[in-house]
């Protein structure tokens, strides 16, 4: 069965080319030996299967799936600042390997502000890195924010942000999406890890970010749509979908994701996103009243924290 699946996938990849010729050339065997394998009179050895899978970029894991089991991958653990910066490099490489292009649709369940907005060189972005390292790392990381040094910035973050901006993005937010960062600013200020002056700078940048996202929503572009869901608990899951394939990313910790390309799972996730959208208010194509109300509430939350500080 597995040999048949591998041959079927190779046929799909080579199109009109001769399957026997392809197998013979890649495995460096005779035409007759290749024919015995393609007719399944002889079995591929493990080494031969790996060579073919590698050459045609076929995942052998795919053949092990059942209706109730899927093959999933997970991101590397993050323990150091270097790990976190490499995460962005790896994310860009991963998305490029998934054939993410301008025709790709992205669905983002925004429990927190999507990280694509907070990976620049701003104070807000640096603060997010600081928080992530404190939450991901061991006990003794708590140093004053002003002493938090980043020896280098990932040179891929700008590419990652640009890639996201060029996709067909649908984000689902609710009134708790900015709660976590407000709570983080409040917490680190209270324990005097973050100065009030720096906290105000971060809040000003957060205010500007919210206004920029509101402006994107006002443009009514088909490339960017944002919805407000009043009752759903969001989870930061992300679905990438185009004509060639779909990929679902589900978080398992602060910055760790499990991903799968399983078609049925991705289809289920897509249908769930569509159901969420139907039960949400469009902030891109609805009236100005709904959009202003939603973003004004977030801006008021920022202002309230500024006054409290």
C-alpha positions as CSV (number, residue, x, y, z in Angstrom):
1,X,0.0,0.0,0.0
2,X,2.8,2.5,0.9
3,X,4.7,1.8,-2.3
4,X,1.5,2.4,-4.3
5,X,1.0,5.7,-2.5
6,X,4.7,6.8,-3.0
7,X,4.4,5.9,-6.8
8,X,1.2,7.8,-7.0
9,X,2.7,10.9,-5.6
10,X,5.8,10.6,-7.9
11,X,3.5,10.3,-10.9
12,X,1.7,13.4,-9.8
13,X,5.0,15.3,-9.6
14,X,6.5,14.2,-12.9
15,X,3.4,14.7,-15.1
16,X,3.9,13.2,-18.6
17,X,7.5,11.9,-18.0
18,X,8.2,8.2,-18.0
19,X,7.9,6.8,-14.5
20,X,10.3,3.9,-15.2
21,X,12.9,6.3,-16.7
22,X,12.7,8.6,-13.7
23,X,13.0,5.8,-11.1
24,X,15.9,4.2,-13.0
25,X,17.8,7.4,-13.3
26,X,17.3,8.5,-9.7
27,X,18.1,5.1,-8.1
28,X,20.8,4.3,-10.7
29,X,19.2,1.0,-11.6
30,X,18.2,-0.6,-14.9
31,X,15.0,0.1,-16.7
32,X,13.8,-3.5,-16.0
33,X,14.6,-3.2,-12.3
34,X,12.7,0.1,-12.2
35,X,9.7,-1.5,-14.0
36,X,9.6,-4.3,-11.5
37,X,9.3,-1.7,-8.8
38,X,6.7,0.5,-10.6
39,X,4.6,-2.7,-11.3
40,X,5.1,-3.6,-7.6
41,X,6.6,-7.0,-8.5
42,X,9.5,-5.8,-6.4
43,X,9.6,-3.6,-3.3
44,X,11.6,-0.4,-2.8
45,X,14.2,-0.8,-0.1
46,X,14.0,1.7,2.8
47,X,17.1,3.4,1.3
48,X,15.5,3.7,-2.1
49,X,12.2,5.0,-0.7
50,X,14.1,7.7,1.3
51,X,16.1,8.7,-1.8
52,X,13.0,9.1,-3.9
53,X,11.1,11.0,-1.2
54,X,14.1,13.3,-0.8
55,X,14.5,13.9,-4.5
56,X,10.8,14.7,-5.1
57,X,10.3,16.4,-1.7
58,X,7.7,14.0,-0.5
59,X,7.0,13.5,3.2
60,X,6.9,9.8,4.0
61,X,5.2,10.7,7.2
62,X,2.1,11.5,5.1
63,X,1.6,7.8,4.4
64,X,1.3,6.9,8.1
65,X,-1.9,9.0,8.7
66,X,-5.3,7.6,9.4
67,X,-8.7,9.2,9.9
68,X,-8.0,9.7,13.6
69,X,-4.2,10.2,13.4
70,X,-2.2,12.9,11.7
71,X,1.5,13.7,11.3
72,X,2.4,17.0,13.0
73,X,5.6,19.0,13.4
74,X,6.5,21.3,16.2
75,X,8.7,24.4,16.4
76,X,12.0,24.3,18.2
77,X,12.0,25.1,22.0
78,X,12.9,28.7,22.9
79,X,15.3,29.1,25.9
80,X,17.5,32.0,25.0
81,X,17.2,35.3,23.2
82,X,19.2,33.7,20.3
83,X,16.5,31.0,20.1
84,X,13.8,33.6,20.0
85,X,15.5,35.5,17.2
86,X,16.2,32.4,15.3
87,X,12.5,31.5,15.7
88,X,11.7,34.4,13.3
89,X,14.3,33.3,10.8
90,X,12.9,29.7,11.0
91,X,9.3,31.0,10.6
92,X,10.1,32.8,7.4
93,X,11.9,29.8,6.0
94,X,9.1,27.5,7.0
95,X,6.4,29.7,5.4
96,X,8.5,29.9,2.2
97,X,8.8,26.1,2.2
98,X,5.0,25.8,2.5
99,X,4.7,27.7,-0.8
100,X,3.1,30.6,0.9
101,X,2.5,33.2,-1.8
102,X,0.3,36.3,-2.6
103,X,-2.6,34.0,-3.4
104,X,-2.5,32.5,0.0
105,X,-5.4,33.2,2.5
106,X,-4.5,33.5,6.1
107,X,-6.9,33.1,9.0
108,X,-5.7,34.3,12.4
109,X,-7.5,33.7,15.7
110,X,-6.1,36.7,17.6
111,X,-6.1,35.8,21.3
112,X,-3.2,38.3,21.5
113,X,-2.1,41.0,19.0
114,X,-0.7,39.0,16.1
115,X,3.0,38.8,16.5
116,X,3.6,39.9,12.9
117,X,2.8,43.4,14.2
118,X,5.3,43.4,17.1
119,X,8.6,42.1,15.6
120,X,10.1,45.5,14.5
121,X,12.8,47.5,16.3
122,X,10.3,49.5,18.3
123,X,10.1,49.8,22.1
124,X,6.8,47.9,22.0
125,X,8.5,45.0,20.1
126,X,11.5,45.0,22.4
127,X,9.0,44.8,25.4
128,X,7.2,41.9,23.8
129,X,10.6,40.1,23.4
130,X,11.3,40.9,27.0
131,X,7.9,39.4,28.1
132,X,8.3,36.3,26.0
133,X,11.7,35.6,27.4
134,X,10.4,36.0,31.0
135,X,7.4,33.8,30.4
136,X,9.3,31.2,28.4
137,X,12.5,31.1,30.4
138,X,13.8,29.9,33.7
139,X,13.5,31.6,37.0
140,X,16.4,34.1,37.1
141,X,15.6,36.1,34.0
142,X,13.8,39.0,35.7
143,X,16.1,42.0,35.1
144,X,15.0,45.6,34.6
145,X,13.7,46.2,31.2
146,X,16.2,49.0,30.6
147,X,19.0,46.4,31.1
148,X,17.5,44.0,28.6
149,X,19.9,43.8,25.8
150,X,19.4,42.3,22.3
151,X,22.8,41.7,20.8
152,X,21.3,41.4,17.3
153,X,18.0,41.7,15.6
154,X,16.7,39.0,13.3
155,X,17.3,40.1,9.8
156,X,14.2,38.2,8.7
157,X,11.6,40.0,10.8
158,X,11.1,42.7,8.1
159,X,10.7,40.0,5.4
160,X,8.3,38.1,7.7
161,X,6.2,41.2,8.3
162,X,6.2,42.1,4.6
163,X,5.2,38.5,3.7
164,X,2.2,38.7,6.0
165,X,1.1,42.1,4.7
166,X,1.0,40.8,1.2
167,X,-1.2,37.9,1.9
168,X,-5.0,37.8,2.0
169,X,-5.4,38.2,5.8
170,X,-8.5,37.6,7.8
171,X,-8.1,38.3,11.6
172,X,-10.6,37.6,14.3
173,X,-10.3,39.7,17.4
174,X,-12.4,40.4,20.5
175,X,-12.3,42.8,23.3
176,X,-9.7,40.8,25.2
177,X,-7.1,40.7,22.3
178,X,-5.1,43.6,23.8
179,X,-5.7,42.5,27.4
180,X,-2.6,40.5,27.8
181,X,-0.2,43.2,26.8
182,X,-2.0,45.8,29.0
183,X,-1.7,43.3,31.9
184,X,1.9,42.8,31.1
185,X,2.7,46.5,31.1
186,X,0.8,46.9,34.4
187,X,2.5,44.0,36.1
188,X,6.1,44.8,35.2
189,X,5.5,48.4,36.2
190,X,4.0,47.5,39.5
191,X,7.0,45.3,40.4
192,X,9.3,48.0,39.2
193,X,10.9,46.0,36.4
194,X,9.6,48.6,33.9
195,X,9.8,52.3,34.6
196,X,6.6,54.4,34.3
197,X,8.3,56.6,31.7
198,X,9.1,53.5,29.4
199,X,5.6,52.1,30.1
200,X,4.1,55.3,28.7
201,X,6.3,55.0,25.6
202,X,5.1,51.5,25.0
203,X,1.5,52.5,25.5
204,X,1.9,55.3,23.0
205,X,3.3,52.9,20.4
206,X,0.5,50.5,21.2
207,X,-2.0,53.3,20.6
208,X,-0.4,54.0,17.3
209,X,-0.5,50.4,16.3
210,X,-4.2,50.1,17.1
211,X,-4.9,53.3,15.0
212,X,-2.9,51.8,12.1
213,X,-4.9,48.6,12.2
214,X,-8.1,50.6,12.4
215,X,-7.0,52.6,9.3
216,X,-6.3,49.3,7.5
217,X,-9.8,48.2,8.3
218,X,-11.2,51.5,7.1
219,X,-9.6,51.0,3.7
220,X,-12.0,48.1,2.9
221,X,-9.3,46.2,1.1
222,X,-10.0,42.6,0.2
223,X,-6.4,41.9,1.2
224,X,-7.1,42.6,4.9
225,X,-10.3,41.8,6.8
226,X,-10.8,42.0,10.5
227,X,-13.8,40.7,12.5
228,X,-14.9,41.1,16.1
229,X,-16.3,38.1,17.9
230,X,-18.0,38.9,21.2
231,X,-18.2,35.5,22.9
232,X,-15.5,33.2,21.4
233,X,-12.3,32.5,23.3
234,X,-9.6,32.9,20.7
235,X,-6.4,30.8,20.7
236,X,-3.8,32.3,18.3
237,X,-4.2,29.4,15.8
238,X,-3.3,30.3,12.2
239,X,-4.4,28.7,9.0
240,X,-2.6,29.2,5.7
241,X,-4.6,28.1,2.7
242,X,-4.0,28.3,-1.1
243,X,-4.8,26.1,-4.1
244,X,-1.8,23.9,-3.6
245,X,-2.0,23.1,0.1
246,X,-3.2,24.2,3.5
247,X,-1.2,24.4,6.7
248,X,-2.6,24.8,10.2
249,X,-0.5,26.1,13.2
250,X,-1.9,25.6,16.7
251,X,0.0,27.0,19.8
252,X,1.0,24.6,22.5
253,X,2.9,27.2,24.7
254,X,3.7,30.9,24.6
255,X,5.6,30.7,21.3
256,X,5.6,27.1,20.3
257,X,3.4,25.9,17.5
258,X,2.4,22.4,16.3
259,X,1.7,22.4,12.5
260,X,0.1,20.0,10.2
261,X,-0.7,19.8,6.4
262,X,-3.4,17.1,6.9
263,X,-6.1,18.0,4.4
264,X,-9.0,16.9,6.5
265,X,-7.8,18.7,9.6
266,X,-7.1,21.9,7.6
267,X,-10.6,21.7,6.0
268,X,-12.1,21.3,9.5
269,X,-10.2,24.3,10.7
270,X,-11.2,26.3,7.7
271,X,-14.9,25.4,8.2
272,X,-14.6,26.4,11.9
273,X,-13.0,29.8,10.9
274,X,-15.9,30.3,8.5
275,X,-18.4,29.6,11.3
276,X,-16.6,32.1,13.5
277,X,-16.7,34.7,10.8
278,X,-20.5,34.2,10.3
279,X,-21.0,34.9,14.0
280,X,-18.7,37.9,14.1
281,X,-19.1,41.6,13.1
282,X,-17.0,42.7,10.2
283,X,-14.9,45.7,11.1
284,X,-13.8,46.1,7.5
285,X,-17.1,46.2,5.6
286,X,-19.6,47.0,8.3
287,X,-20.7,50.5,9.2
288,X,-18.4,53.0,10.7
289,X,-20.3,52.9,14.0
290,X,-19.3,49.2,14.8
291,X,-15.7,49.8,13.8
292,X,-15.3,53.0,15.8
293,X,-16.9,51.5,18.8
294,X,-14.6,48.5,18.8
295,X,-11.3,50.4,18.3
296,X,-12.4,53.2,20.7
297,X,-12.9,50.7,23.4
298,X,-9.3,49.4,23.0
299,X,-8.0,53.0,22.9
300,X,-9.9,53.7,26.1
301,X,-8.3,50.7,27.7
302,X,-4.9,52.0,26.8
303,X,-5.8,55.5,28.1
304,X,-7.1,54.1,31.3
305,X,-3.8,52.3,32.0
306,X,-1.9,55.5,31.2
307,X,-3.9,57.4,33.8
308,X,-3.5,54.6,36.3
309,X,0.3,54.7,35.9
